[in-house]
């Protein structure tokens, strides 16, 4: 039996990590998180969301470049993230009805976000050909959706016995993820520091515009997650409604991961990314008319689809517009920024009690504005690029004519 490829080993660790996160989310649905009043929860959730932002805003810029150039540095982050989540889940078992559950739950969230950044940087070094990078990321998203849905079934079953049992299973799953992640090959994400060519490419207009569009989609994901959570909690909705929203988001991500690579064969990535913004805006506005809890489920599916397809297109844009950039290090930097805007988007519905319909209108306005700015920016960039190419060609033609005249060659009729 042939040994698994390096990417297959990462995929197995990713599947176990996703299953563990799903089980933790299921356990929290039957814990103190949803038994205290929404007003009491807001201050605690806001505090820990701010703490969630701290590692990415402070630590990542300081130690990130060093870890990138250290052999096995990012793999170590994947291993430590899984091991730490296994330990924290065991602590949560004893504190399931205590206030320590809040910092422990957000510790799992921070570690999960850190894992996503490390995973984004590892993928380029584990695929055989960079042309398969988008396909590899698509496979990981598909794994997330399938495993997330599969892990929800035993999680809900164990929840009938108590959330403690779900957390014990989550700890075992994260423990298995630790062992599997240790088998990922040791690689350097970046052998040396970024050079001027790499920095110039990553600051190109196409990449910056795409990054801004993707940041809006990621902020919408964070905003919608906590908007719906507090809206359902205020409405005293049964716990299974939270599960329905999570399942809809996972299904949407599956559809986005399956559709994006196929669409890229016929449509440029920039148009797909623009379509994701337009779809999000139109759907959010439509859900205002639908109303009720069903609107939250439907919009979660659409946002999951748009954010997933948009991220795959963004990866492809970076890959094509910055061929000289180190893919692992650059993807890690972008992913860290996207995690920051996710937290920033999540903070708004936590700090401010926003009604569901008002939140949907806000999502529609932000997504529509981002779509307009992205389309306008792309048009301006394309026009300037065309003018530059034409001017450059004219200058080159004039130089050739002058050289020909100087050499005594008669001009063309």
C-alpha positions as CSV (number, residue, x, y, z in Angstrom):
1,X,0.0,0.0,0.0
2,X,1.6,3.3,-1.0
3,X,2.3,5.9,1.6
4,X,-0.1,8.9,1.7
5,X,1.0,12.0,-0.1
6,X,2.0,15.1,2.0
7,X,-1.2,16.8,1.0
8,X,-3.3,13.7,2.0
9,X,-1.7,13.9,5.5
10,X,-2.7,17.5,5.8
11,X,-6.2,16.7,4.6
12,X,-6.6,14.0,7.3
13,X,-5.5,16.4,10.0
14,X,-7.9,19.0,8.6
15,X,-10.8,16.6,8.6
16,X,-10.2,15.7,12.3
17,X,-9.8,19.4,13.2
18,X,-13.0,20.3,11.5
19,X,-14.8,17.4,13.3
20,X,-13.5,18.6,16.6
21,X,-14.7,22.2,16.0
22,X,-18.1,21.0,15.0
23,X,-18.4,19.0,18.2
24,X,-17.4,22.0,20.3
25,X,-20.0,24.1,18.6
26,X,-22.6,21.4,19.2
27,X,-21.6,21.1,22.9
28,X,-21.9,24.9,23.4
29,X,-25.5,24.8,22.1
30,X,-26.5,22.9,25.2
31,X,-24.3,24.7,27.7
32,X,-24.2,27.9,29.8
33,X,-23.7,29.8,26.5
34,X,-27.3,29.6,25.7
35,X,-28.8,29.4,29.2
36,X,-27.9,32.9,30.5
37,X,-29.7,36.0,29.2
38,X,-28.5,37.6,26.0
39,X,-27.7,40.9,27.7
40,X,-25.5,39.2,30.2
41,X,-23.7,37.2,27.4
42,X,-23.0,40.3,25.2
43,X,-20.4,41.8,27.5
44,X,-18.5,38.5,27.9
45,X,-18.7,37.7,24.2
46,X,-17.5,41.2,23.2
47,X,-14.6,40.9,25.6
48,X,-13.4,37.6,24.3
49,X,-13.8,38.6,20.7
50,X,-11.4,41.5,21.4
51,X,-9.0,39.0,23.0
52,X,-9.4,36.8,20.0
53,X,-8.2,39.6,17.8
54,X,-5.1,40.2,19.9
55,X,-3.0,37.2,18.7
56,X,-3.4,38.1,15.0
57,X,-2.9,41.9,15.5
58,X,0.2,41.6,17.7
59,X,1.8,38.2,17.7
60,X,1.5,37.3,14.0
61,X,3.5,40.3,12.6
62,X,6.3,39.7,15.1
63,X,6.8,35.9,15.0
64,X,5.2,35.1,11.6
65,X,8.2,35.8,9.4
66,X,10.5,33.8,11.7
67,X,8.2,30.8,11.8
68,X,7.9,30.9,8.0
69,X,11.6,30.5,7.5
70,X,12.0,27.8,10.2
71,X,11.7,24.2,8.9
72,X,8.5,22.8,10.3
73,X,7.5,26.0,11.9
74,X,3.9,26.1,10.5
75,X,3.5,22.4,11.0
76,X,4.4,22.9,14.6
77,X,1.6,25.4,14.9
78,X,-0.9,22.9,13.5
79,X,0.2,20.3,15.9
80,X,0.2,22.6,18.9
81,X,-3.2,24.0,18.0
82,X,-4.8,20.6,17.9
83,X,-3.1,19.5,21.2
84,X,-4.1,22.7,23.0
85,X,-7.7,22.3,21.8
86,X,-7.8,18.8,23.1
87,X,-6.6,20.0,26.5
88,X,-9.0,22.9,26.7
89,X,-12.0,20.7,25.8
90,X,-11.2,18.6,28.9
91,X,-11.1,21.7,31.0
92,X,-14.5,22.8,29.6
93,X,-16.0,19.5,30.8
94,X,-15.6,20.6,34.5
95,X,-16.6,24.2,33.7
96,X,-19.7,23.5,31.5
97,X,-21.9,25.4,34.0
98,X,-19.4,27.9,35.2
99,X,-18.2,31.3,34.0
100,X,-14.8,29.9,33.0
101,X,-16.5,28.3,30.1
102,X,-16.4,31.6,28.3
103,X,-12.6,32.1,28.2
104,X,-12.1,28.4,27.5
105,X,-14.5,28.4,24.6
106,X,-12.9,31.5,23.1
107,X,-9.5,29.9,23.6
108,X,-10.7,27.1,21.3
109,X,-11.8,29.8,18.8
110,X,-8.4,31.5,18.9
111,X,-6.6,28.2,18.4
112,X,-8.9,27.3,15.6
113,X,-8.2,30.6,13.8
114,X,-4.5,30.1,14.3
115,X,-4.8,26.7,12.7
116,X,-6.5,28.2,9.7
117,X,-3.7,30.6,9.2
118,X,-1.1,27.9,9.5
119,X,-3.0,25.6,7.1
120,X,-3.3,28.3,4.5
121,X,0.5,28.6,4.5
122,X,1.2,24.9,4.3
123,X,-0.9,24.0,1.3
124,X,1.3,25.5,-1.4
125,X,4.3,23.6,-0.2
126,X,2.5,20.2,-0.1
127,X,0.9,20.2,-3.6
128,X,3.0,18.8,-6.5
129,X,2.3,21.8,-8.8
130,X,1.2,25.3,-7.9
131,X,-1.3,25.1,-10.8
132,X,-3.3,22.7,-8.5
133,X,-3.3,25.1,-5.6
134,X,-6.9,26.2,-6.0
135,X,-8.0,22.6,-6.6
136,X,-6.3,21.6,-3.3
137,X,-7.9,24.4,-1.3
138,X,-11.3,23.4,-2.9
139,X,-10.8,19.8,-1.7
140,X,-10.1,21.0,1.9
141,X,-13.3,23.1,1.8
142,X,-15.3,20.1,0.6
143,X,-13.7,18.0,3.4
144,X,-14.8,20.7,5.9
145,X,-18.4,20.6,4.7
146,X,-18.7,16.8,4.5
147,X,-17.0,16.1,7.8
148,X,-18.8,19.0,9.6
149,X,-22.2,17.5,8.6
150,X,-21.0,14.0,9.5
151,X,-19.7,15.0,12.9
152,X,-22.9,16.8,13.8
153,X,-24.8,13.5,14.0
154,X,-22.9,11.9,16.9
155,X,-22.6,15.3,18.5
156,X,-26.4,15.8,18.6
157,X,-26.8,12.2,19.8
158,X,-24.4,12.6,22.7
159,X,-25.9,16.0,23.5
160,X,-29.0,14.1,24.8
161,X,-26.7,12.7,27.5
162,X,-25.2,16.1,28.2
163,X,-22.7,18.6,26.6
164,X,-19.9,17.1,28.7
165,X,-20.0,13.9,26.7
166,X,-19.7,15.9,23.4
167,X,-16.7,17.7,24.8
168,X,-15.0,14.5,25.7
169,X,-15.5,13.2,22.2
170,X,-14.1,16.5,20.8
171,X,-11.0,16.2,23.0
172,X,-10.4,12.6,21.6
173,X,-10.8,13.9,18.1
174,X,-8.4,16.8,18.6
175,X,-6.0,14.3,20.2
176,X,-6.2,12.2,17.0
177,X,-5.6,15.3,14.9
178,X,-2.4,16.0,16.9
179,X,-1.0,12.6,16.0
180,X,-2.0,12.9,12.4
181,X,-0.7,16.4,12.1
182,X,2.7,15.4,13.4
183,X,3.1,13.2,10.2
184,X,2.9,16.3,8.0
185,X,6.3,16.8,6.4
186,X,8.6,19.5,7.8
187,X,8.8,22.3,5.2
188,X,9.9,25.9,5.1
189,X,7.1,28.2,4.1
190,X,9.6,30.9,3.1
191,X,13.3,30.2,2.7
192,X,14.2,33.9,2.7
193,X,12.6,37.3,3.4
194,X,10.3,38.8,0.8
195,X,12.2,40.7,-1.9
196,X,11.2,43.9,-3.7
197,X,9.7,42.0,-6.7
198,X,7.5,39.9,-4.4
199,X,6.4,43.0,-2.4
200,X,5.5,44.9,-5.5
201,X,3.5,42.0,-7.0
202,X,1.5,41.6,-3.8
203,X,0.7,45.3,-3.8
204,X,-0.6,45.2,-7.3
205,X,-4.1,46.8,-7.9
206,X,-5.7,43.5,-8.9
207,X,-4.6,41.7,-5.7
208,X,-5.4,44.6,-3.4
209,X,-8.9,45.0,-4.9
210,X,-9.6,41.2,-4.6
211,X,-8.3,41.2,-1.0
212,X,-10.7,44.1,-0.1
213,X,-13.6,42.2,-1.7
214,X,-12.7,39.0,0.1
215,X,-12.3,40.9,3.4
216,X,-15.9,42.2,3.1
217,X,-17.2,38.7,2.5
218,X,-15.3,37.4,5.5
219,X,-16.5,40.3,7.7
220,X,-20.1,39.4,6.6
221,X,-19.5,35.8,7.7
222,X,-18.5,37.0,11.2
223,X,-21.3,39.6,11.4
224,X,-24.0,37.1,10.3
225,X,-22.8,34.4,12.7
226,X,-23.3,36.5,15.8
227,X,-26.3,38.4,14.5
228,X,-28.2,35.2,14.0
229,X,-26.9,33.7,17.3
230,X,-28.2,36.5,19.4
231,X,-31.4,36.9,17.4
232,X,-32.3,33.3,17.9
233,X,-31.2,33.4,21.5
234,X,-33.4,36.5,22.1
235,X,-36.3,34.7,20.4
236,X,-35.9,31.7,22.7
237,X,-35.4,29.5,19.7
238,X,-34.8,25.8,20.3
239,X,-31.1,24.6,20.0
240,X,-31.8,22.8,16.8
241,X,-32.2,26.1,15.0
242,X,-28.6,26.9,15.7
243,X,-27.7,23.5,14.2
244,X,-29.9,24.3,11.1
245,X,-27.9,27.5,10.5
246,X,-24.6,25.7,10.9
247,X,-25.7,23.0,8.5
248,X,-26.9,25.5,6.0
249,X,-23.6,27.3,6.1
250,X,-21.8,24.0,5.6
251,X,-23.9,23.0,2.6
252,X,-23.4,26.4,1.1
253,X,-19.7,26.0,1.5
254,X,-19.8,22.6,-0.2
255,X,-21.7,24.1,-3.2
256,X,-19.2,27.0,-3.4
257,X,-16.2,24.7,-3.3
258,X,-17.7,22.4,-6.0
259,X,-18.8,25.2,-8.3
260,X,-15.9,27.6,-8.1
261,X,-13.3,25.4,-9.9
262,X,-15.8,24.6,-12.7
263,X,-16.8,28.2,-13.1
264,X,-13.2,29.3,-13.4
265,X,-12.9,27.3,-16.7
266,X,-15.4,29.6,-18.4
267,X,-15.4,32.8,-16.3
268,X,-12.5,34.9,-15.0
269,X,-11.9,34.8,-11.2
270,X,-12.6,38.5,-10.9
271,X,-16.1,38.2,-12.3
272,X,-16.9,35.2,-10.0
273,X,-15.7,37.3,-7.0
274,X,-17.8,40.2,-8.1
275,X,-20.8,37.8,-8.5
276,X,-20.3,36.6,-5.0
277,X,-20.7,40.1,-3.6
278,X,-23.7,40.8,-5.8
279,X,-25.3,37.5,-4.8
280,X,-24.7,38.2,-1.1
281,X,-26.3,41.7,-1.4
282,X,-29.3,40.5,-3.3
283,X,-29.9,37.5,-1.0
284,X,-29.7,39.6,2.1
285,X,-32.2,42.1,0.7
286,X,-34.5,39.2,-0.3
287,X,-34.3,37.7,3.2
288,X,-35.7,40.9,4.6
289,X,-38.9,40.1,2.7
290,X,-38.9,36.4,3.7
291,X,-38.4,37.2,7.4
292,X,-38.4,34.8,10.3
293,X,-35.9,32.2,11.4
294,X,-36.0,30.5,7.9
295,X,-34.4,33.7,6.5
296,X,-31.4,33.2,8.7
297,X,-30.9,29.7,7.5
298,X,-31.2,30.6,3.9
299,X,-28.9,33.5,4.1
300,X,-26.3,31.5,6.0
301,X,-26.3,29.0,3.0
302,X,-25.8,31.9,0.5
303,X,-23.1,33.6,2.5
304,X,-21.3,30.2,3.0
305,X,-21.4,29.7,-0.7
306,X,-20.2,33.2,-1.6
307,X,-17.4,33.3,1.0
308,X,-16.0,29.9,0.0
309,X,-16.2,30.5,-3.8
310,X,-14.7,34.0,-3.3
311,X,-11.8,32.7,-1.3
312,X,-10.9,30.1,-3.9
313,X,-11.0,32.8,-6.6
314,X,-8.9,35.1,-4.5
315,X,-6.3,32.3,-4.1
316,X,-6.2,32.0,-7.9
317,X,-5.8,35.7,-8.4
318,X,-2.9,35.9,-6.0
319,X,-1.3,32.9,-7.8
320,X,-1.6,34.4,-11.2
321,X,-0.9,38.1,-10.4
322,X,2.0,37.4,-8.1
323,X,3.9,34.5,-9.6
324,X,7.2,35.5,-8.0
325,X,5.7,35.7,-4.5
326,X,6.1,32.9,-1.9
327,X,2.6,31.4,-1.9
328,X,2.8,30.0,1.6
329,X,3.9,33.2,3.4
330,X,1.7,35.4,1.4
331,X,-1.4,33.3,1.9
332,X,-0.7,33.2,5.6
333,X,-0.5,37.0,5.8
334,X,-3.8,37.4,3.9
335,X,-5.5,34.8,6.0
336,X,-4.4,36.5,9.2
337,X,-6.0,39.7,7.9
338,X,-9.2,38.0,6.9
339,X,-9.5,36.5,10.4
340,X,-9.1,40.0,11.9
341,X,-12.0,41.4,9.8
342,X,-14.1,38.3,10.7
343,X,-13.7,39.3,14.4
344,X,-14.3,42.9,13.6
345,X,-17.5,42.0,11.8
346,X,-18.6,39.7,14.6
347,X,-18.1,42.5,17.2
348,X,-20.9,44.7,15.8
349,X,-23.9,42.6,16.6
350,X,-22.4,41.6,19.9
351,X,-21.9,45.2,21.1
352,X,-25.1,46.6,19.5
353,X,-28.5,44.7,19.8
354,X,-29.3,44.7,16.0
355,X,-32.7,43.3,14.9
356,X,-32.4,40.5,12.3
357,X,-34.0,42.6,9.5
358,X,-31.8,45.6,10.1
359,X,-28.7,43.4,10.1
360,X,-29.8,41.9,6.7
361,X,-30.2,45.4,5.3
362,X,-26.8,46.3,6.6
363,X,-25.3,43.2,4.9
364,X,-27.0,44.1,1.6
365,X,-25.7,47.7,1.7
366,X,-22.1,46.7,2.6
367,X,-21.9,43.9,0.0
368,X,-23.5,46.1,-2.7
369,X,-21.1,49.0,-1.9
370,X,-18.2,46.6,-2.1
371,X,-19.4,45.2,-5.4
372,X,-19.6,48.7,-6.9
373,X,-16.2,49.7,-5.7
374,X,-14.6,46.4,-6.9
375,X,-16.2,46.7,-10.3
376,X,-15.2,50.4,-10.6
377,X,-11.7,49.7,-9.4
378,X,-11.3,46.8,-11.9
379,X,-12.5,49.0,-14.7
380,X,-10.1,51.9,-13.8
381,X,-7.2,49.5,-13.4
382,X,-7.9,47.8,-16.8
383,X,-8.2,51.2,-18.5
384,X,-4.9,52.4,-17.0
385,X,-3.2,49.2,-17.9
386,X,-4.4,49.4,-21.4
387,X,-3.2,53.0,-21.8
388,X,0.2,52.0,-20.3
389,X,0.6,49.2,-22.8
390,X,-0.5,51.4,-25.7
391,X,1.9,54.2,-24.6
392,X,4.7,51.7,-24.1
393,X,4.1,50.2,-27.6
394,X,4.1,53.7,-29.1
395,X,7.4,54.6,-27.4
396,X,9.0,51.4,-28.5
397,X,7.9,52.0,-32.1
398,X,9.3,55.5,-32.1
399,X,12.6,54.2,-30.7
400,X,12.8,51.6,-33.5
401,X,12.1,54.3,-36.2
402,X,14.8,56.5,-34.8
403,X,17.3,53.6,-34.8
404,X,16.4,52.6,-38.3
405,X,16.8,56.2,-39.5
406,X,20.2,56.5,-37.9
407,X,21.3,53.3,-39.6
408,X,20.2,54.6,-43.0
409,X,17.3,52.2,-43.3
410,X,14.4,53.8,-45.2
411,X,11.1,54.0,-43.3
412,X,8.2,51.7,-44.1
413,X,5.6,53.1,-46.4
